[in-house]
Every structure is written in C-alpha cells, then in structure tokens.
Amino acid sequence: MYAEAVVADAKSSEAWSTWEDDLGALALLVSEEHGRRFLQNTSVSIDERVAAAERAAEGTISPRGFGLLRLLAEERDVDLMDDIRQRVIRASDEALGVDRVHVTTAIELEESAVQDLRNRLEEPTRTLRMTTDVDDNLLGGFLIRRGDDVLDLSVRARLISLAATLR
C-alpha cells in the first residue's frame, strides 16, 4: 500500500530521483535499532519524533519523504521502509528504463576492463547503473547480478560444472 502510493506520486510528479534519495536516507535512519524504536515510541509525540528525524537527516530528506515517515511512525510500520524502498526502486527502474547490474570480481578491475564490461552489458534503449566490488573468496572470474538473475562466471563455478560433467 505505501509503496504503491509512493510510486503513484513519483509517476505523477516525475520525482523518481527524489523519492529514491529520500527512501535511501529514510532506510538508513530506521536501520538502526535505536532509531527504529524511537520512531515507533508512542510515549513521544509524533511531532517530536519527526522533528528528531529531521534534525538527524540534516536536510537530506524532502517534505514528502518526511510525510511518509510520519505516516509509517504513526502506524508503527517503520520496519517496512526497506521493502518500500526496494519496490519503489524496481518501479523507478522500469519507468525510466534502468538496468542495475552489480559485478563482483576476484581482483580489482582496471578502468578499461570496467568500461569494456559496461559496454557489453549495456542495452541501447536502456540506462545501465553498474556497481562493482571485490570478493577475495573468488578464485578468479566474476559474478554478474541483474535483478534476481545471477550469471556466475567464477572459476569455482566452472570447476563445479567440470566436476559434474566428469561424473
């Protein structure tokens, strides 16, 4: 229900980026146990709870974002923030033609290799947002995650495949 309302607002006002930023900051705000408990504490007035959140956010959240926070705090639903954020990001990506891809490698890639990989993954009619990280546990190769899809091109996956073939 909350995510659908945010998506409807983002569509009608073309505020996808603002909502993504707000929800990222709000998710961070409620990710800590102390902050989450405070926001749901009905012995403190809702105005005081939202004002404290505004001070903590230091101007990084829009009035609409604080409106959502107020509603979630009043309903004691702040635990839903990350789910709301994920749903809005998926809807935003679909509306804006964005593909989010995360690449995990065994070693740090040179910029030219990152750019080559980006060129291979990017589709002409879509925008690619690619992030990378290094996992020392990979023997070699890399993993590519796009949404729920994972393409495992690691040495470990190849060895497992080879072992299965030899059985």
PyRosetta script that sets phi, psi and omega in degrees:
from pyrosetta import init, pose_from_sequence

init()
pose = pose_from_sequence("MYAEAVVADAKSSEAWSTWEDDLGALALLVSEEHGRRFLQNTSVSIDERVAAAERAAEGTISPRGFGLLRLLAEERDVDLMDDIRQRVIRASDEALGVDRVHVTTAIELEESAVQDLRNRLEEPTRTLRMTTDVDDNLLGGFLIRRGDDVLDLSVRARLISLAATLR")
pose.set_psi(1, -49.5)
pose.set_omega(1, -179.2)
pose.set_phi(2, -64.4)
pose.set_psi(2, -46.7)
pose.set_omega(2, -178.0)
pose.set_phi(3, -61.2)
pose.set_psi(3, -41.0)
pose.set_omega(3, 179.7)
pose.set_phi(4, -62.5)
pose.set_psi(4, -38.6)
pose.set_omega(4, 178.5)
pose.set_phi(5, -66.4)
pose.set_psi(5, -41.0)
pose.set_omega(5, 178.6)
pose.set_phi(6, -66.0)
pose.set_psi(6, -42.8)
pose.set_omega(6, 179.0)
pose.set_phi(7, -61.0)
pose.set_psi(7, -44.3)
pose.set_omega(7, 179.0)
pose.set_phi(8, -61.2)
pose.set_psi(8, -41.8)
pose.set_omega(8, 178.6)
pose.set_phi(9, -66.8)
pose.set_psi(9, -43.5)
pose.set_omega(9, -179.5)
pose.set_phi(10, -62.1)
pose.set_psi(10, -39.5)
pose.set_omega(10, 177.9)
pose.set_phi(11, -64.8)
pose.set_psi(11, -49.8)
pose.set_omega(11, -173.7)
pose.set_phi(12, -69.2)
pose.set_psi(12, -30.7)
pose.set_omega(12, -178.5)
pose.set_phi(13, -105.8)
pose.set_psi(13, 3.3)
pose.set_omega(13, -176.9)
pose.set_phi(14, 50.0)
pose.set_psi(14, 47.6)
pose.set_omega(14, -176.0)
pose.set_phi(15, -112.7)
pose.set_psi(15, 36.7)
pose.set_omega(15, -178.0)
pose.set_phi(16, -57.2)
pose.set_psi(16, -48.1)
pose.set_omega(16, -176.6)
pose.set_phi(17, -63.4)
pose.set_psi(17, -43.0)
pose.set_omega(17, 179.0)
pose.set_phi(18, -61.7)
pose.set_psi(18, -45.1)
pose.set_omega(18, 179.8)
pose.set_phi(19, -65.0)
pose.set_psi(19, -39.8)
pose.set_omega(19, 177.9)
pose.set_phi(20, -60.8)
pose.set_psi(20, -44.9)
pose.set_omega(20, 178.3)
pose.set_phi(21, -62.7)
pose.set_psi(21, -46.8)
pose.set_omega(21, -180.0)
pose.set_phi(22, -59.4)
pose.set_psi(22, -48.4)
pose.set_omega(22, -177.0)
pose.set_phi(23, -66.5)
pose.set_psi(23, -32.7)
pose.set_omega(23, 175.1)
pose.set_phi(24, -64.4)
pose.set_psi(24, -44.6)
pose.set_omega(24, 179.3)
pose.set_phi(25, -67.8)
pose.set_psi(25, -41.2)
pose.set_omega(25, 179.3)
pose.set_phi(26, -66.0)
pose.set_psi(26, -40.5)
pose.set_omega(26, 178.4)
pose.set_phi(27, -61.4)
pose.set_psi(27, -39.4)
pose.set_omega(27, 177.4)
pose.set_phi(28, -65.4)
pose.set_psi(28, -41.0)
pose.set_omega(28, -179.1)
pose.set_phi(29, -61.4)
pose.set_psi(29, -40.1)
pose.set_omega(29, -177.3)
pose.set_phi(30, -94.6)
pose.set_psi(30, -1.0)
pose.set_omega(30, -178.5)
pose.set_phi(31, -72.3)
pose.set_psi(31, -24.5)
pose.set_omega(31, 178.4)
pose.set_phi(32, -84.9)
pose.set_psi(32, 136.0)
pose.set_omega(32, -177.7)
pose.set_phi(33, -55.6)
pose.set_psi(33, -43.9)
pose.set_omega(33, -178.3)
pose.set_phi(34, -61.3)
pose.set_psi(34, -46.5)
pose.set_omega(34, 179.9)
pose.set_phi(35, -64.6)
pose.set_psi(35, -41.6)
pose.set_omega(35, -179.6)
pose.set_phi(36, -64.0)
pose.set_psi(36, -46.0)
pose.set_omega(36, 179.8)
pose.set_phi(37, -63.2)
pose.set_psi(37, -40.8)
pose.set_omega(37, 179.5)
pose.set_phi(38, -61.2)
pose.set_psi(38, -45.2)
pose.set_omega(38, -178.1)
pose.set_phi(39, -64.8)
pose.set_psi(39, -24.2)
pose.set_omega(39, 179.9)
pose.set_phi(40, -99.2)
pose.set_psi(40, 2.4)
pose.set_omega(40, -177.0)
pose.set_phi(41, -78.7)
pose.set_psi(41, 104.8)
pose.set_omega(41, -176.8)
pose.set_phi(42, -75.4)
pose.set_psi(42, -6.9)
pose.set_omega(42, 175.8)
pose.set_phi(43, -77.5)
pose.set_psi(43, -11.7)
pose.set_omega(43, 174.2)
pose.set_phi(44, -106.9)
pose.set_psi(44, 136.4)
pose.set_omega(44, -177.3)
pose.set_phi(45, -62.3)
pose.set_psi(45, 151.8)
pose.set_omega(45, -179.9)
pose.set_phi(46, -61.1)
pose.set_psi(46, -37.4)
pose.set_omega(46, 178.6)
pose.set_phi(47, -61.6)
pose.set_psi(47, -41.6)
pose.set_omega(47, 178.7)
pose.set_phi(48, -67.3)
pose.set_psi(48, -39.7)
pose.set_omega(48, 179.7)
pose.set_phi(49, -64.7)
pose.set_psi(49, -45.1)
pose.set_omega(49, -179.7)
pose.set_phi(50, -68.2)
pose.set_psi(50, -39.1)
pose.set_omega(50, 177.8)
pose.set_phi(51, -61.9)
pose.set_psi(51, -39.8)
pose.set_omega(51, 177.5)
pose.set_phi(52, -64.5)
pose.set_psi(52, -40.3)
pose.set_omega(52, 178.0)
pose.set_phi(53, -64.8)
pose.set_psi(53, -39.2)
pose.set_omega(53, 178.1)
pose.set_phi(54, -62.4)
pose.set_psi(54, -41.6)
pose.set_omega(54, 178.0)
pose.set_phi(55, -64.7)
pose.set_psi(55, -41.9)
pose.set_omega(55, -179.0)
pose.set_phi(56, -66.4)
pose.set_psi(56, -34.7)
pose.set_omega(56, -177.3)
pose.set_phi(57, -77.5)
pose.set_psi(57, -18.0)
pose.set_omega(57, 176.2)
pose.set_phi(58, 50.6)
pose.set_psi(58, 48.1)
pose.set_omega(58, 173.9)
pose.set_phi(59, 78.6)
pose.set_psi(59, 12.9)
pose.set_omega(59, -177.3)
pose.set_phi(60, -92.8)
pose.set_psi(60, -3.9)
pose.set_omega(60, -176.9)
pose.set_phi(61, -121.9)
pose.set_psi(61, 135.4)
pose.set_omega(61, -178.5)
pose.set_phi(62, -74.9)
pose.set_psi(62, 165.3)
pose.set_omega(62, 176.3)
pose.set_phi(63, -57.5)
pose.set_psi(63, -36.3)
pose.set_omega(63, 177.6)
pose.set_phi(64, -64.0)
pose.set_psi(64, -40.3)
pose.set_omega(64, 178.0)
pose.set_phi(65, -61.9)
pose.set_psi(65, -41.9)
pose.set_omega(65, 178.0)
pose.set_phi(66, -69.7)
pose.set_psi(66, -28.7)
pose.set_omega(66, 174.2)
pose.set_phi(67, -62.4)
pose.set_psi(67, -43.0)
pose.set_omega(67, 176.6)
pose.set_phi(68, -63.5)
pose.set_psi(68, -44.0)
pose.set_omega(68, 179.8)
pose.set_phi(69, -60.4)
pose.set_psi(69, -42.9)
pose.set_omega(69, 178.9)
pose.set_phi(70, -58.4)
pose.set_psi(70, -47.5)
pose.set_omega(70, -179.4)
pose.set_phi(71, -61.9)
pose.set_psi(71, -46.3)
pose.set_omega(71, -179.8)
pose.set_phi(72, -63.7)
pose.set_psi(72, -39.0)
pose.set_omega(72, 178.9)
pose.set_phi(73, -67.6)
pose.set_psi(73, -41.9)
pose.set_omega(73, 178.7)
pose.set_phi(74, -61.4)
pose.set_psi(74, -38.9)
pose.set_omega(74, -178.4)
pose.set_phi(75, -88.4)
pose.set_psi(75, -0.3)
pose.set_omega(75, -177.5)
pose.set_phi(76, 57.5)
pose.set_psi(76, 42.4)
pose.set_omega(76, -178.7)
pose.set_phi(77, -115.8)
pose.set_psi(77, 22.2)
pose.set_omega(77, -177.2)
pose.set_phi(78, -63.0)
pose.set_psi(78, -20.4)
pose.set_omega(78, 177.3)
pose.set_phi(79, -65.1)
pose.set_psi(79, -15.3)
pose.set_omega(79, -179.5)
pose.set_phi(80, -84.3)
pose.set_psi(80, -4.2)
pose.set_omega(80, -172.1)
pose.set_phi(81, -56.2)
pose.set_psi(81, -46.2)
pose.set_omega(81, -177.2)
pose.set_phi(82, -66.5)
pose.set_psi(82, -38.1)
pose.set_omega(82, 177.1)
pose.set_phi(83, -63.5)
pose.set_psi(83, -43.6)
pose.set_omega(83, 177.7)
pose.set_phi(84, -59.5)
pose.set_psi(84, -46.2)
pose.set_omega(84, -179.7)
pose.set_phi(85, -58.4)
pose.set_psi(85, -47.0)
pose.set_omega(85, -178.7)
pose.set_phi(86, -63.6)
pose.set_psi(86, -40.7)
pose.set_omega(86, 179.1)
pose.set_phi(87, -65.5)
pose.set_psi(87, -41.0)
pose.set_omega(87, -179.9)
pose.set_phi(88, -68.0)
pose.set_psi(88, -39.6)
pose.set_omega(88, 177.8)
pose.set_phi(89, -61.9)
pose.set_psi(89, -43.9)
pose.set_omega(89, 178.1)
pose.set_phi(90, -61.3)
pose.set_psi(90, -44.1)
pose.set_omega(90, 179.4)
pose.set_phi(91, -65.7)
pose.set_psi(91, -39.2)
pose.set_omega(91, 178.4)
pose.set_phi(92, -63.4)
pose.set_psi(92, -46.3)
pose.set_omega(92, 180.0)
pose.set_phi(93, -60.3)
pose.set_psi(93, -42.1)
pose.set_omega(93, 179.4)
pose.set_phi(94, -65.5)
pose.set_psi(94, -45.0)
pose.set_omega(94, -177.8)
pose.set_phi(95, -66.3)
pose.set_psi(95, -35.8)
pose.set_omega(95, -175.5)
pose.set_phi(96, -98.0)
pose.set_psi(96, -1.8)
pose.set_omega(96, -179.6)
pose.set_phi(97, 68.6)
pose.set_psi(97, 46.4)
pose.set_omega(97, -177.7)
pose.set_phi(98, -109.5)
pose.set_psi(98, 135.2)
pose.set_omega(98, 171.3)
pose.set_phi(99, -110.4)
pose.set_psi(99, 124.7)
pose.set_omega(99, 175.5)
pose.set_phi(100, -100.4)
pose.set_psi(100, 123.2)
pose.set_omega(100, -178.2)
pose.set_phi(101, -126.6)
pose.set_psi(101, 135.0)
pose.set_omega(101, 176.5)
pose.set_phi(102, -119.5)
pose.set_psi(102, 126.9)
pose.set_omega(102, -178.5)
pose.set_phi(103, -113.8)
pose.set_psi(103, 125.3)
pose.set_omega(103, 176.4)
pose.set_phi(104, -110.2)
pose.set_psi(104, 126.3)
pose.set_omega(104, -177.7)
pose.set_phi(105, -120.6)
pose.set_psi(105, 164.6)
pose.set_omega(105, 178.7)
pose.set_phi(106, -78.6)
pose.set_psi(106, -29.9)
pose.set_omega(106, 178.8)
pose.set_phi(107, -135.0)
pose.set_psi(107, 161.6)
pose.set_omega(107, 177.2)
pose.set_phi(108, -63.2)
pose.set_psi(108, 129.7)
pose.set_omega(108, 179.2)
pose.set_phi(109, -86.0)
pose.set_psi(109, 143.6)
pose.set_omega(109, 172.9)
pose.set_phi(110, -69.7)
pose.set_psi(110, 155.6)
pose.set_omega(110, -177.6)
pose.set_phi(111, -56.9)
pose.set_psi(111, -37.4)
pose.set_omega(111, 179.7)
pose.set_phi(112, -64.9)
pose.set_psi(112, -36.6)
pose.set_omega(112, 178.3)
pose.set_phi(113, -69.8)
pose.set_psi(113, -39.0)
pose.set_omega(113, 177.4)
pose.set_phi(114, -63.1)
pose.set_psi(114, -44.1)
pose.set_omega(114, -179.9)
pose.set_phi(115, -65.3)
pose.set_psi(115, -40.0)
pose.set_omega(115, 177.3)
pose.set_phi(116, -62.4)
pose.set_psi(116, -44.6)
pose.set_omega(116, 178.2)
pose.set_phi(117, -63.0)
pose.set_psi(117, -42.8)
pose.set_omega(117, 177.8)
pose.set_phi(118, -58.8)
pose.set_psi(118, -45.3)
pose.set_omega(118, -179.9)
pose.set_phi(119, -62.2)
pose.set_psi(119, -36.8)
pose.set_omega(119, -179.5)
pose.set_phi(120, -72.9)
pose.set_psi(120, -31.6)
pose.set_omega(120, -176.6)
pose.set_phi(121, -88.3)
pose.set_psi(121, -24.3)
pose.set_omega(121, -174.8)
pose.set_phi(122, -73.3)
pose.set_psi(122, 135.9)
pose.set_omega(122, 175.3)
pose.set_phi(123, -100.0)
pose.set_psi(123, 142.4)
pose.set_omega(123, -173.4)
pose.set_phi(124, -57.5)
pose.set_psi(124, -32.4)
pose.set_omega(124, -175.2)
pose.set_phi(125, -97.6)
pose.set_psi(125, 6.2)
pose.set_omega(125, -176.7)
pose.set_phi(126, -129.4)
pose.set_psi(126, 160.6)
pose.set_omega(126, 177.1)
pose.set_phi(127, -100.5)
pose.set_psi(127, 132.9)
pose.set_omega(127, -179.3)
pose.set_phi(128, -102.6)
pose.set_psi(128, 127.2)
pose.set_omega(128, 171.4)
pose.set_phi(129, -113.5)
pose.set_psi(129, 105.2)
pose.set_omega(129, -174.2)
pose.set_phi(130, -111.4)
pose.set_psi(130, 131.3)
pose.set_omega(130, 173.5)
pose.set_phi(131, -118.5)
pose.set_psi(131, 154.8)
pose.set_omega(131, -179.8)
pose.set_phi(132, -134.4)
pose.set_psi(132, 154.4)
pose.set_omega(132, 169.5)
pose.set_phi(133, -152.4)
pose.set_psi(133, 169.6)
pose.set_omega(133, -178.2)
pose.set_phi(134, -113.0)
pose.set_psi(134, 134.3)
pose.set_omega(134, 175.8)
pose.set_phi(135, -119.9)
pose.set_psi(135, 110.5)
pose.set_omega(135, -178.4)
pose.set_phi(136, -63.8)
pose.set_psi(136, -17.1)
pose.set_omega(136, -179.7)
pose.set_phi(137, -78.6)
pose.set_psi(137, -15.7)
pose.set_omega(137, 175.3)
pose.set_phi(138, -74.4)
pose.set_psi(138, 135.7)
pose.set_omega(138, 178.0)
pose.set_phi(139, -74.8)
pose.set_psi(139, -29.9)
pose.set_omega(139, -178.2)
pose.set_phi(140, 173.1)
pose.set_psi(140, 169.5)
pose.set_omega(140, -179.2)
pose.set_phi(141, 81.8)
pose.set_psi(141, -156.3)
pose.set_omega(141, -178.1)
pose.set_phi(142, -160.4)
pose.set_psi(142, 165.6)
pose.set_omega(142, 175.1)
pose.set_phi(143, -116.8)
pose.set_psi(143, 138.8)
pose.set_omega(143, 176.0)
pose.set_phi(144, -119.9)
pose.set_psi(144, 123.6)
pose.set_omega(144, 178.1)
pose.set_phi(145, -113.3)
pose.set_psi(145, 124.5)
pose.set_omega(145, 174.9)
pose.set_phi(146, -129.8)
pose.set_psi(146, 104.0)
pose.set_omega(146, -174.9)
pose.set_phi(147, 63.8)
pose.set_psi(147, -126.4)
pose.set_omega(147, 179.0)
pose.set_phi(148, -89.0)
pose.set_psi(148, -5.2)
pose.set_omega(148, -178.4)
pose.set_phi(149, -88.2)
pose.set_psi(149, 137.5)
pose.set_omega(149, 177.6)
pose.set_phi(150, -127.3)
pose.set_psi(150, 126.5)
pose.set_omega(150, 173.7)
pose.set_phi(151, -107.9)
pose.set_psi(151, 110.2)
pose.set_omega(151, -175.5)
pose.set_phi(152, -97.3)
pose.set_psi(152, 103.2)
pose.set_omega(152, 178.4)
pose.set_phi(153, -110.0)
pose.set_psi(153, 31.6)
pose.set_omega(153, -179.4)
pose.set_phi(154, -82.9)
pose.set_psi(154, 159.6)
pose.set_omega(154, 177.4)
pose.set_phi(155, -62.0)
pose.set_psi(155, -40.2)
pose.set_omega(155, 179.3)
pose.set_phi(156, -57.6)
pose.set_psi(156, -47.8)
pose.set_omega(156, -180.0)
pose.set_phi(157, -62.2)
pose.set_psi(157, -38.0)
pose.set_omega(157, 178.9)
pose.set_phi(158, -67.2)
pose.set_psi(158, -38.6)
pose.set_omega(158, 177.9)
pose.set_phi(159, -67.1)
pose.set_psi(159, -39.6)
pose.set_omega(159, 177.5)
pose.set_phi(160, -64.0)
pose.set_psi(160, -42.9)
pose.set_omega(160, 178.3)
pose.set_phi(161, -62.7)
pose.set_psi(161, -43.0)
pose.set_omega(161, 179.0)
pose.set_phi(162, -63.7)
pose.set_psi(162, -42.1)
pose.set_omega(162, 179.6)
pose.set_phi(163, -63.5)
pose.set_psi(163, -39.1)
pose.set_omega(163, 178.7)
pose.set_phi(164, -66.5)
pose.set_psi(164, -36.4)
pose.set_omega(164, 178.7)
pose.set_phi(165, -67.8)
pose.set_psi(165, -37.2)
pose.set_omega(165, -177.8)
pose.set_phi(166, -75.0)
pose.set_psi(166, -17.9)
pose.set_omega(166, -178.1)
pose.set_phi(167, -72.7)
pose.dump_pdb("model.pdb")
